Amino acid sequence: MRQRNRYAVLCLDSDLVNLDLLDTELSSYQSHFDVHLVTSIEDAHELLTLIGSVGQQLALVIARHSNVFDGGAFLIQLEQSRHTQTARKILMTKTNYGDIQAILNAVNEGQLDHCLTLPLAENVLRKTVKKELSTYIISQEKKDLLHYSQILDQQKLMRAHIERKMHSYRASFIHDFHELSDDDLAAQVIEALLKFFTESDETKAVRQYSAEHLLTKEGQANQFLWFIVDGHVALYKKDKLGQQCEVVRHGKGGIVGGMSFVTGECSFSTAMTLTRTKVIKLDRQVFTQVMHSNTDLLPLFTNLLLRHFNRRLQRSINTKLQLQKTLESLESAHQQLIDQEKMAMLGQLVAGVAHELNNPVSAILRGAETVTDKISQILQQDNHPDELSFGVDVFEKSRLATPLSTSELRARTKSLQTTITDRRIAKRLVQLDLHHNPDLLNLARVSPEQLSHRLHQLEQYQQTGATLRSIQVCAQRIADMVKSLKGYARPDNESYELVDLHEGIEDTLVIFENRLKRHNVIKEYGDIPKIRCMPIALQQVWTNLISNALDALPDNGQLQIHTSCKQRQGIDYAVYQFIDNGDGIPIEQQKAIFELNYTTKKEGNFGLGIGLSVCQQILAQHQGWIDVDSELGVYTAMSVYLPLETPVAQTST
């Protein structure tokens, strides 16, 4: 007799053809689930009794609602038995009133997980069953999730399996290892590592070093983690005079390079062997392989690393001089952190701004040459006073006018050709905006040669005016960009001022104009009064938020800036929202992004991990804050709240 599976699936349908279809679709699950097919409510209840008597659990019910029986009512009744009440429930219906009512009844009773409409589309049933069984197994199976991964949603089951393992690891960190001494814990880790590398050591992780062998160097990148199996290693730190001072020694069981290996930062100190030393040297790839090979090793290593960091912290706390220096320099370090973020951001912006400045500067240089040439030609002309006055009028009009588009120039030229047959002369008159001048139109008919000569003289004035207009536009553009950069780089010893913060946002957008060309920017500014604040400090907030949004945007993305007034807990706030349509931020990361040294930037992208942390500190000085709202794959909205009436604040020092 075949051994029963732990879980069962029940299909209830009075239509034998449809029941046969269900049998075929569910055949791939019969290796892990007992599949039962019944055609009546009575048979279904009898089968449920049998399932309960043999200790099985009902995992999934597929019931059809028809004129023969009420499938929705049957699903509601499953709540009455312990072995059926957790089952996933699928109702198959046709789209008529009676079926809709059955669906509503099941939904209102909370007994419907999915509804399928007959006739079924291709693969819909298979996908739905796979999804619902995966959900059930994850919620009910406590021991062997991976047993079902071959027939169900493998990725979903694997993720749940890993999460459970991690939960188990977290629990064991406290309960299983706290009674072990540092030496015992280190011995267990080293024993497990040596066992792993005894079987295979292609990277020569286990190695011997002679005395005075350099492991890490202060201030340089480190990609390795060293476990000391035997011997001694000293750590050195440079003092203000550049002299190497020994700060600590590690013996058997010690860890070298742990902080820089985990965080990716440069080495805090220089590590050198004092004696012949045996070590286990791991890079990130090998470290990952080792941890995956033994699920018990990760919690062991994590506890050892935490203890290593804890001992390091204790040594720092017990050093009176170090503690005193930390207390005295706390405010200075805070300001340096803000300056570091600002300077790093400026460095990122320089390339784009330099590129943006190059275009108007080049245009100004070319325009200066053109103006010089045209003025020289004008001065050499022997003009009558009336003609000179006429030329000055043409100059002024071209200096102030907006250049014609190609289509408009073509249309006006074509219209003028009904009066003047010479298309070339007609086009030149339109370009000079003299196509309505009666004297010139008459001269075109009487003496085209004379008119052509006169137009040549007037074109010198027109080109001079148009070139000057271009120079003015380019110069203003440069002035706007320089003003924005100057304001951003200004020292932060500013006082509180009453300002319209929309101007600061506009200045920041000018800085990013080169990057914004590839995207769509929507600005919806509300009616917000001036706010008493430190505008230059807040400009750093705008810069960080806009920069982060641009980093997240896809090709031809959209950045929306929306401002409004809102009231929270009886206080009126100005709210400045920066909304991008990028990849979004997972819920579990939305709080962490404001922590120091945390960054979501991909490898290779700029990201110090201090930008949003500094922004929150700046806003805290204004009694404000940042809220984050995001949906994966849809958008991220960063909302800055600032009180409209800021309490009396002291000048920033």
C-alpha positions as CSV (number, residue, x, y, z in Angstrom):
1,M,0.0,0.0,0.0
2,R,1.3,3.4,-1.0
3,Q,2.4,5.6,1.9
4,R,0.3,8.6,2.4
5,N,1.7,12.1,2.0
6,R,1.4,14.5,5.0
7,Y,-0.8,17.0,3.1
8,A,-3.9,16.5,0.9
9,V,-5.6,18.4,-2.0
10,L,-9.4,18.2,-2.6
11,C,-11.1,19.0,-5.9
12,L,-14.9,19.4,-5.8
13,D,-16.7,19.6,-9.2
14,S,-19.9,18.0,-10.5
15,D,-18.6,18.4,-14.1
16,L,-16.6,15.2,-14.9
17,V,-14.9,16.8,-17.9
18,N,-13.6,19.7,-15.8
19,L,-12.7,17.3,-13.0
20,D,-10.6,15.3,-15.4
21,L,-8.9,18.6,-16.4
22,L,-8.1,19.2,-12.7
23,D,-6.7,15.7,-12.3
24,T,-4.3,16.3,-15.3
25,E,-3.2,19.7,-14.1
26,L,-2.5,18.5,-10.5
27,S,-0.7,15.3,-11.6
28,S,2.7,17.0,-11.1
29,Y,1.9,17.6,-7.4
30,Q,0.9,14.0,-6.6
31,S,4.4,13.0,-5.5
32,H,4.2,15.4,-2.5
33,F,0.4,15.8,-2.0
34,D,-2.5,13.3,-2.0
35,V,-4.9,14.6,-4.6
36,H,-8.6,13.6,-4.2
37,L,-11.4,14.2,-6.7
38,V,-15.1,14.2,-5.7
39,T,-18.3,15.1,-7.5
40,S,-20.7,15.9,-4.6
41,I,-20.8,17.7,-1.3
42,E,-21.6,14.4,0.6
43,D,-18.5,12.7,-0.9
44,A,-16.4,15.7,0.0
45,H,-17.4,15.7,3.7
46,E,-16.9,11.9,3.8
47,L,-13.4,12.4,2.4
48,L,-12.6,15.2,4.8
49,T,-13.5,12.9,7.7
50,L,-11.2,10.3,6.3
51,I,-8.3,12.8,5.9
52,G,-8.7,13.8,9.5
53,S,-8.8,10.2,10.8
54,V,-5.5,9.3,9.2
55,G,-3.7,12.4,10.5
56,Q,-3.5,14.3,7.2
57,Q,-3.8,18.1,6.8
58,L,-5.9,19.6,4.1
59,A,-3.5,22.0,2.1
60,L,-5.7,23.1,-0.7
61,V,-9.4,23.0,-1.8
62,I,-10.6,23.7,-5.3
63,A,-14.4,23.9,-5.3
64,R,-16.7,24.8,-8.2
65,H,-19.9,26.8,-7.7
66,S,-22.7,25.5,-9.9
67,N,-26.4,24.8,-10.0
68,V,-25.8,21.4,-8.5
69,F,-24.1,22.7,-5.2
70,D,-22.9,25.9,-3.6
71,G,-19.1,25.7,-3.7
72,G,-18.7,29.0,-1.7
73,A,-20.8,27.6,1.2
74,F,-18.7,24.5,1.2
75,L,-15.5,26.6,1.6
76,I,-17.1,28.4,4.5
77,Q,-17.8,25.1,6.3
78,L,-14.1,24.2,6.3
79,E,-13.5,26.5,9.2
80,Q,-15.2,24.0,11.5
81,S,-12.4,21.3,11.5
82,R,-8.9,21.7,12.8
83,H,-7.3,19.7,9.9
84,T,-9.1,21.8,7.3
85,Q,-9.4,25.3,8.6
86,T,-5.9,26.4,7.5
87,A,-6.3,25.1,3.9
88,R,-6.0,27.5,1.0
89,K,-9.3,27.9,-0.9
90,I,-9.9,28.4,-4.6
91,L,-13.4,29.0,-6.0
92,M,-14.2,28.3,-9.7
93,T,-17.2,30.2,-11.0
94,K,-18.9,31.5,-14.1
95,T,-19.7,35.2,-14.4
96,N,-23.4,35.3,-13.5
97,Y,-25.3,36.7,-10.6
98,G,-25.5,33.5,-8.6
99,D,-21.7,33.0,-8.9
100,I,-21.0,36.5,-7.9
101,Q,-23.1,36.1,-4.8
102,A,-21.2,32.9,-3.9
103,I,-17.9,34.8,-4.2
104,L,-19.2,37.6,-1.9
105,N,-20.4,35.2,0.7
106,A,-17.0,33.4,0.8
107,V,-15.1,36.7,0.9
108,N,-17.2,38.1,3.7
109,E,-16.6,35.0,5.7
110,G,-12.9,35.3,5.1
111,Q,-12.8,31.8,3.4
112,L,-11.6,32.6,-0.1
113,D,-8.0,33.0,-1.2
114,H,-8.5,33.0,-5.0
115,C,-11.3,33.0,-7.5
116,L,-11.0,31.6,-11.0
117,T,-13.5,32.3,-13.8
118,L,-14.5,29.5,-16.2
119,P,-13.5,28.7,-18.8
120,L,-9.9,28.7,-17.6
121,A,-7.2,30.4,-19.6
122,E,-4.1,28.5,-20.4
123,N,-1.8,27.8,-17.4
124,V,-3.9,29.9,-15.1
125,L,-4.9,27.0,-12.9
126,R,-1.3,25.6,-12.7
127,K,0.1,29.0,-11.7
128,T,-2.6,29.6,-9.1
129,V,-2.2,26.1,-7.5
130,K,1.5,26.6,-7.4
131,K,1.2,29.9,-5.7
132,E,-1.4,28.8,-3.1
133,L,0.4,25.6,-2.2
134,S,3.7,27.5,-1.8
135,T,2.0,29.9,0.6
136,Y,0.4,27.1,2.5
137,I,3.7,25.1,2.9
138,I,5.6,28.2,4.0
139,S,3.0,28.9,6.7
140,Q,2.6,25.2,7.9
141,E,5.8,23.3,7.2
142,K,8.2,23.8,10.1
143,K,11.0,21.4,9.3
144,D,11.6,20.7,5.6
145,L,10.6,23.5,3.3
146,L,13.2,22.5,0.6
147,H,11.5,19.1,0.2
148,Y,8.8,20.9,-1.8
149,S,11.0,23.2,-3.8
150,Q,11.2,21.0,-6.9
151,I,7.4,21.2,-7.5
152,L,6.5,24.6,-5.9
153,D,7.9,28.1,-6.1
154,Q,11.6,27.3,-5.5
155,Q,12.7,30.9,-5.0
156,K,9.9,31.7,-2.5
157,L,10.6,28.6,-0.5
158,M,14.3,29.2,-0.5
159,R,13.9,32.7,0.7
160,A,11.6,31.5,3.6
161,H,14.1,28.8,4.4
162,I,16.9,31.3,4.6
163,E,14.9,33.7,6.8
164,R,14.1,30.9,9.2
165,K,17.7,29.9,9.4
166,M,18.7,33.5,10.0
167,H,16.1,33.8,12.8
168,S,17.5,30.6,14.3
169,Y,21.0,32.1,14.1
170,R,19.9,35.3,15.8
171,A,18.4,33.3,18.6
172,S,21.4,31.2,19.0
173,F,23.8,34.2,19.2
174,I,22.5,34.9,22.7
175,H,21.4,31.6,24.0
176,D,24.0,29.1,22.8
177,F,27.4,30.9,23.0
178,H,27.3,33.3,25.9
179,E,28.7,30.8,28.3
180,L,31.8,30.1,26.2
181,S,35.0,32.0,26.9
182,D,36.7,34.0,24.2
183,D,39.4,31.3,23.9
184,D,36.8,28.4,23.6
185,L,34.8,30.3,21.0
186,A,37.9,31.1,19.0
187,A,39.1,27.5,19.2
188,Q,35.8,26.3,17.8
189,V,36.0,28.7,14.9
190,I,39.6,27.8,14.1
191,E,38.8,24.1,14.3
192,A,36.0,24.4,11.8
193,L,38.1,26.5,9.4
194,L,41.1,24.1,9.6
195,K,38.7,21.2,8.9
196,F,37.3,23.0,5.8
197,F,40.7,23.7,4.4
198,T,42.1,20.3,5.1
199,E,39.8,18.9,2.4
200,S,40.5,21.7,-0.1
201,D,42.8,24.7,0.1
202,E,43.2,26.0,-3.5
203,T,43.8,29.6,-2.3
204,K,46.4,28.5,0.3
205,A,44.3,30.2,3.1
206,V,46.3,28.4,5.8
207,R,49.8,29.8,5.7
208,Q,52.9,30.5,7.8
209,Y,54.4,34.0,8.1
210,S,57.8,34.9,9.4
211,A,58.3,37.7,11.9
212,E,57.8,41.4,10.8
213,H,55.4,40.3,8.0
214,L,53.0,43.1,7.1
215,L,49.3,42.1,7.2
216,T,47.4,45.5,7.0
217,K,48.6,49.1,6.5
218,E,46.9,52.1,8.2
219,G,44.9,54.1,5.7
220,Q,45.0,51.6,2.9
221,A,42.3,49.3,1.5
222,N,42.1,45.8,3.0
223,Q,40.3,42.8,1.3
224,F,41.3,40.1,3.8
225,L,40.4,38.7,7.2
226,W,43.1,36.9,9.2
227,F,42.5,34.4,12.0
228,I,45.6,33.8,14.2
229,V,46.1,30.1,14.7
230,D,49.5,30.4,16.4
231,G,51.9,33.3,17.1
232,H,51.5,37.0,17.8
233,V,50.5,40.1,15.8
234,A,50.9,43.7,16.9
235,L,48.7,46.6,15.8
236,Y,50.3,50.0,15.3
237,K,48.8,53.5,15.0
238,K,50.5,56.8,13.9
239,D,50.5,59.7,16.4
240,K,50.3,63.4,15.4
241,L,54.1,63.3,14.7
242,G,53.8,60.4,12.4
243,Q,55.4,57.9,14.8
244,Q,54.2,54.3,14.9
245,C,52.8,53.5,18.3
246,E,51.8,50.0,19.4
247,V,48.2,49.9,20.5
248,V,47.4,46.2,21.0
249,R,48.7,42.7,20.5
250,H,46.7,39.6,19.4
251,G,47.6,36.0,20.0
252,K,46.0,32.7,19.2
253,G,42.3,33.2,18.3
254,G,42.7,36.8,17.5
255,I,41.2,38.5,14.4
256,V,43.1,41.0,12.2
257,G,41.4,43.2,9.7
258,G,37.9,42.5,11.0
259,M,36.6,46.1,10.9
260,S,37.9,47.0,7.4
261,F,36.9,43.6,6.0
262,V,33.3,44.0,7.2
263,T,32.8,47.7,6.5
264,G,34.9,48.1,3.4
265,E,36.7,51.1,4.9
266,C,40.5,51.6,4.9
267,S,42.5,49.8,7.6
268,F,42.4,51.6,11.0
269,S,45.8,50.4,12.0
270,T,49.0,48.7,10.7
271,A,49.2,45.0,11.6
272,M,52.6,43.1,11.7
273,T,53.6,39.7,12.9
274,L,56.0,39.7,15.9
275,T,56.9,36.0,15.7
276,R,56.6,33.1,13.3
277,T,52.8,33.1,12.9
278,K,50.3,30.7,11.5
279,V,47.2,32.3,10.1
280,I,44.0,31.5,8.1
281,K,43.7,34.2,5.4
282,L,40.3,34.7,3.8
283,D,39.1,37.0,1.0
284,R,35.4,37.7,0.6
285,Q,34.8,35.0,-2.0
286,V,36.4,32.3,0.1
287,F,34.8,33.6,3.3
288,T,31.3,33.2,1.6
289,Q,32.2,29.6,0.5
290,V,33.3,28.7,4.0
291,M,30.2,30.1,5.7
292,H,27.9,28.3,3.2
293,S,29.6,25.0,3.8
294,N,28.7,24.9,7.4
295,T,25.5,26.5,8.7
296,D,26.8,26.3,12.3
297,L,29.9,28.4,11.5
298,L,28.2,31.7,10.8
299,P,26.7,32.2,14.3
300,L,30.1,31.1,15.8
301,F,32.0,33.6,13.7
302,T,29.5,36.4,14.3
303,N,29.8,36.0,18.0
304,L,33.6,35.9,17.8
305,L,33.6,39.0,15.7
306,L,31.2,40.8,18.0
307,R,33.4,39.9,21.0
308,H,36.4,41.1,19.1
309,F,34.7,44.5,18.4
310,N,33.5,44.6,22.0
311,R,37.0,44.1,23.4
312,R,38.3,46.8,21.1
313,L,35.6,49.1,22.3
314,Q,36.4,48.4,25.9
315,R,40.0,49.2,25.4
316,S,39.0,52.5,23.9
317,I,36.7,53.3,26.8
318,N,39.4,52.4,29.3
319,T,41.9,54.8,27.7
320,K,41.4,58.0,29.5
321,L,43.2,60.2,27.1
322,Q,41.3,58.8,24.1
323,L,38.0,59.4,25.9
324,Q,39.0,63.0,26.8
325,K,40.0,63.7,23.2
326,T,36.7,62.3,21.9
327,L,34.7,64.5,24.3
328,E,36.6,67.6,23.4
329,S,36.4,67.0,19.6
330,L,32.8,65.9,19.4
331,E,31.4,69.2,18.0
332,S,34.4,69.6,15.7
333,A,33.9,66.0,14.3
334,H,30.3,66.8,13.7
335,Q,31.1,69.8,11.7
336,Q,33.8,68.0,9.8
337,L,31.3,65.3,8.9
338,I,29.0,67.9,7.4
339,D,31.9,69.6,5.5
340,Q,33.1,66.2,4.3
341,E,29.7,65.4,2.8
342,K,29.4,68.9,1.3
343,M,32.9,68.8,-0.3
344,A,32.3,65.3,-1.6
345,M,29.0,66.4,-3.1
346,L,30.7,69.4,-4.7
347,G,33.3,67.1,-6.2
348,Q,30.6,65.1,-7.8
349,L,29.0,68.2,-9.2
350,V,32.1,69.8,-10.6
351,A,32.3,67.7,-13.7
352,G,28.8,68.4,-14.7
353,V,29.0,72.1,-14.0
354,A,32.3,72.5,-15.8
355,H,30.8,70.8,-18.9
356,E,27.8,73.1,-18.6
357,L,30.0,76.2,-18.4
358,N,32.0,75.2,-21.4
359,N,29.1,75.6,-23.8
360,P,28.2,79.2,-22.9
361,V,31.8,80.3,-22.6
362,S,32.5,78.9,-26.1
363,A,29.5,80.7,-27.4
364,I,30.6,84.0,-25.9
365,L,34.1,83.7,-27.4
366,R,32.6,83.0,-30.8
367,G,30.2,85.9,-30.4
368,A,32.9,88.3,-29.4
369,E,34.8,87.5,-32.6
370,T,31.6,88.0,-34.7
371,V,30.7,91.3,-33.1
372,T,34.3,92.6,-33.6
373,D,34.1,91.7,-37.2
374,K,30.7,93.2,-37.9
375,I,31.4,96.5,-36.0
376,S,34.5,96.9,-38.1
377,Q,32.5,96.5,-41.3
378,I,29.8,98.9,-40.1
379,L,32.4,101.6,-39.3
380,Q,33.9,101.3,-42.7
381,Q,30.5,102.0,-44.4
382,D,29.8,105.5,-45.7
383,N,26.2,105.8,-44.3
384,H,23.8,108.6,-44.6
385,P,22.4,109.7,-41.2
386,D,18.9,108.3,-42.1
387,E,20.5,105.0,-43.1
388,L,22.5,104.9,-39.9
389,S,19.3,105.5,-37.9
390,F,17.6,102.8,-39.9
391,G,20.5,100.4,-39.2
392,V,20.4,101.2,-35.4
393,D,16.6,100.3,-35.4
394,V,17.4,97.0,-37.0
395,F,20.2,96.4,-34.4
396,E,17.9,97.1,-31.5
397,K,15.1,94.9,-32.8
398,S,17.5,91.9,-33.4
399,R,19.0,92.4,-30.0
400,L,15.6,92.0,-28.3
401,A,13.8,89.7,-30.6
402,T,13.4,85.9,-30.3
403,P,14.9,84.1,-33.3
404,L,12.4,82.8,-35.8
405,S,11.9,79.0,-36.1
406,T,12.7,77.4,-39.5
407,S,9.1,76.7,-40.2
408,E,8.0,80.3,-39.4
409,L,10.8,81.7,-41.6
410,R,9.7,79.5,-44.5
411,A,6.0,80.5,-44.1
412,R,6.7,84.2,-44.1
413,T,9.1,84.0,-47.0
414,K,6.5,82.1,-49.1
415,S,3.9,84.7,-48.2
416,L,6.2,87.6,-49.3
417,Q,6.9,85.9,-52.6
418,T,3.4,86.8,-53.8
419,T,4.7,90.4,-53.8
420,I,8.4,89.8,-54.5
421,T,9.3,87.1,-57.0
422,D,13.0,86.9,-55.9
423,R,12.9,84.2,-53.2
424,R,16.4,85.1,-51.9
425,I,15.5,88.8,-51.4
426,A,12.2,87.8,-49.8
427,K,14.0,85.6,-47.3
428,R,16.5,88.3,-46.4
429,L,13.7,90.8,-45.7
430,V,11.9,88.3,-43.4
431,Q,15.1,87.6,-41.5
432,L,15.6,91.4,-41.0
433,D,11.9,91.7,-40.0
434,L,11.5,94.3,-42.8
435,H,9.0,92.4,-44.9
436,H,6.3,95.0,-44.1
437,N,8.5,98.0,-45.0
438,P,6.8,99.7,-48.0
439,D,9.9,101.6,-49.2
440,L,12.0,98.4,-49.3
441,L,9.2,96.4,-51.0
442,N,8.9,99.1,-53.7
443,L,12.7,99.2,-54.1
444,A,12.6,95.4,-54.6
445,R,10.3,95.8,-57.6
446,V,12.2,98.8,-59.1
447,S,15.8,98.0,-58.4
448,P,16.6,94.6,-56.9
449,E,20.3,95.2,-57.2
450,Q,20.2,98.4,-55.2
451,L,18.0,96.7,-52.6
452,S,20.5,93.7,-52.3
453,H,23.3,96.1,-51.6
454,R,21.3,97.9,-48.9
455,L,20.2,94.7,-47.3
456,H,23.8,93.6,-47.1
457,Q,24.6,96.8,-45.0
458,L,21.6,96.2,-42.8
459,E,22.5,92.6,-42.2
460,Q,25.7,93.8,-40.5
461,Y,23.5,95.6,-37.9
462,Q,21.2,92.6,-37.6
463,Q,23.9,90.1,-37.0
464,T,25.6,92.3,-34.5
465,G,22.4,92.7,-32.4
466,A,21.6,88.9,-32.6
467,T,25.1,88.0,-31.5
468,L,25.0,90.4,-28.5
469,R,21.7,88.9,-27.5
470,S,23.3,85.5,-27.5
471,I,26.2,86.7,-25.5
472,Q,23.9,88.2,-22.9
473,V,21.9,84.9,-22.6
474,C,25.1,82.9,-22.1
475,A,26.6,85.4,-19.6
476,Q,23.4,85.2,-17.5
477,R,23.5,81.5,-17.6
478,I,27.1,81.5,-16.3
479,A,26.1,84.0,-13.6
480,D,23.2,81.7,-12.4
481,M,25.4,78.7,-12.1
482,V,28.2,80.5,-10.3
483,K,25.7,82.0,-7.9
484,S,24.3,78.6,-7.1
485,L,27.8,77.0,-6.5
486,K,29.0,80.0,-4.5
487,G,25.9,79.7,-2.3
488,Y,26.4,76.0,-1.8
489,A,30.1,76.2,-0.9
490,R,29.8,79.1,1.5
491,P,30.9,78.3,5.1
492,D,28.0,77.3,7.4
493,N,28.5,80.0,10.1
494,E,25.3,81.6,8.9
495,S,22.5,83.1,10.9
496,Y,18.8,82.5,10.6
497,E,17.1,84.5,7.9
498,L,13.5,84.9,6.6
499,V,13.6,83.5,3.1
500,D,11.6,81.8,0.4
501,L,13.1,78.3,0.2
502,H,11.8,77.8,-3.4
503,E,14.7,80.0,-4.5
504,G,17.2,77.6,-2.8
505,I,15.6,74.7,-4.6
506,E,15.8,76.5,-7.9
507,D,19.5,77.3,-7.3
508,T,20.1,73.6,-6.7
509,L,18.3,72.6,-9.8
510,V,20.6,74.9,-11.8
511,I,23.6,73.0,-10.4
512,F,22.1,69.7,-11.7
513,E,21.0,71.1,-15.0
514,N,23.4,69.0,-17.0
515,R,22.0,65.7,-15.5
516,L,18.4,67.0,-15.6
517,K,18.5,67.3,-19.4
518,R,18.0,63.5,-19.6
519,H,14.9,63.5,-17.4
520,N,11.5,65.3,-17.0
521,V,11.2,67.7,-14.0
522,I,7.7,68.7,-12.8
523,K,7.6,71.6,-10.3
524,E,4.4,72.1,-8.3
525,Y,5.1,74.9,-5.8
526,G,2.4,75.7,-3.3
527,D,1.7,79.1,-1.6
528,I,4.2,78.9,1.3
529,P,5.3,82.0,3.2
530,K,8.9,82.8,3.9
531,I,10.5,80.7,6.7
532,R,13.1,81.7,9.2
533,C,16.0,79.3,8.7
534,M,19.6,78.8,7.6
535,P,19.1,78.7,3.8
536,I,22.6,77.6,2.9
537,A,22.5,74.7,5.3
538,L,19.1,73.7,3.9
539,Q,20.6,73.9,0.4
540,Q,22.8,71.0,1.3
541,V,19.5,69.1,2.1
542,W,18.0,69.9,-1.3
543,T,21.3,68.9,-3.0
544,N,21.4,65.5,-1.3
545,L,17.8,64.7,-2.0
546,I,17.9,65.8,-5.6
547,S,21.2,63.9,-6.1
548,N,19.8,60.7,-4.6
549,A,16.7,61.0,-6.7
550,L,18.7,61.5,-9.9
551,D,20.8,58.4,-9.0
552,A,17.6,56.4,-8.7
553,L,15.9,57.6,-11.9
554,P,15.7,55.3,-14.9
555,D,16.4,56.5,-18.5
556,N,14.1,59.4,-19.2
557,G,12.8,59.3,-15.7
558,Q,10.7,61.8,-13.8
559,L,11.5,64.0,-10.8
560,Q,8.5,65.8,-9.2
561,I,9.0,68.6,-6.7
562,H,5.8,69.4,-4.8
563,T,5.5,71.9,-1.9
564,S,2.5,72.6,0.3
565,C,1.5,73.4,3.9
566,K,0.2,70.8,6.3
567,Q,-0.7,70.6,10.0
568,R,0.5,67.9,12.3
569,Q,-0.4,67.8,16.0
570,G,-1.6,71.4,15.9
571,I,1.6,72.7,14.3
572,D,1.7,74.2,10.8
573,Y,4.5,72.9,8.6
574,A,5.9,73.6,5.1
575,V,6.4,70.3,3.3
576,Y,8.9,70.0,0.4
577,Q,8.5,66.6,-1.4
578,F,11.0,65.2,-3.9
579,I,9.4,62.2,-5.8
580,D,11.2,60.0,-8.2
581,N,10.0,57.1,-10.3
582,G,13.0,55.0,-9.7
583,D,13.4,51.4,-8.2
584,G,12.1,52.4,-4.8
585,I,13.5,51.4,-1.3
586,P,12.5,48.2,0.5
587,I,10.6,48.7,3.7
588,E,13.3,47.1,5.8
589,Q,15.8,49.7,4.5
590,Q,13.7,52.8,4.9
591,K,14.8,53.5,8.5
592,A,18.3,52.4,7.9
593,I,19.0,55.0,5.2
594,F,19.2,57.7,7.8
595,E,21.9,55.8,9.8
596,L,25.5,56.8,9.6
597,N,27.6,54.9,7.0
598,Y,24.6,53.3,5.4
599,T,24.2,53.6,1.7
600,T,21.9,52.0,-0.9
601,K,24.2,53.1,-3.8
602,K,25.3,50.3,-6.1
603,E,29.0,49.5,-6.2
604,G,30.9,52.0,-8.3
605,N,28.4,54.8,-7.6
606,F,29.1,57.8,-5.4
607,G,27.8,57.3,-1.9
608,L,29.5,58.1,1.5
609,G,26.5,56.9,3.5
610,I,26.4,60.1,5.5
611,G,24.3,62.4,3.3
612,L,20.8,61.6,4.7
613,S,22.2,61.4,8.3
614,V,23.6,64.9,7.9
615,C,20.4,66.1,6.4
616,Q,18.4,64.8,9.4
617,Q,20.8,66.7,11.7
618,I,20.4,69.9,9.8
619,L,16.6,69.6,9.8
620,A,16.7,68.8,13.5
621,Q,18.3,72.2,14.1
622,H,15.2,73.7,12.5
623,Q,12.8,71.4,14.5
624,G,12.1,69.5,11.2
625,W,12.6,66.1,9.8
626,I,12.5,63.9,6.7
627,D,9.8,61.3,6.0
628,V,10.3,58.5,3.4
629,D,7.6,56.8,1.5
630,S,8.4,54.3,-1.2
631,E,7.0,51.4,-3.3
632,L,9.4,49.0,-4.9
633,G,9.6,49.4,-8.6
634,V,7.3,52.4,-8.6
635,Y,8.5,55.5,-6.7
636,T,10.3,57.1,-3.7
637,A,9.0,60.2,-2.0
638,M,11.3,62.1,0.4
639,S,9.2,64.7,2.3
640,V,11.0,67.5,4.3
641,Y,8.9,69.0,7.1
642,L,9.8,72.5,8.4
643,P,7.7,74.4,10.9
644,L,6.3,77.7,9.5
645,E,7.0,79.4,12.9
646,T,10.5,78.3,14.0
647,P,11.3,78.8,17.7
648,V,13.9,81.5,18.4
649,A,17.2,79.9,17.3
650,Q,20.8,80.9,17.9
651,T,23.2,81.6,15.1
652,S,25.0,78.4,13.9
653,T,28.5,78.2,15.1
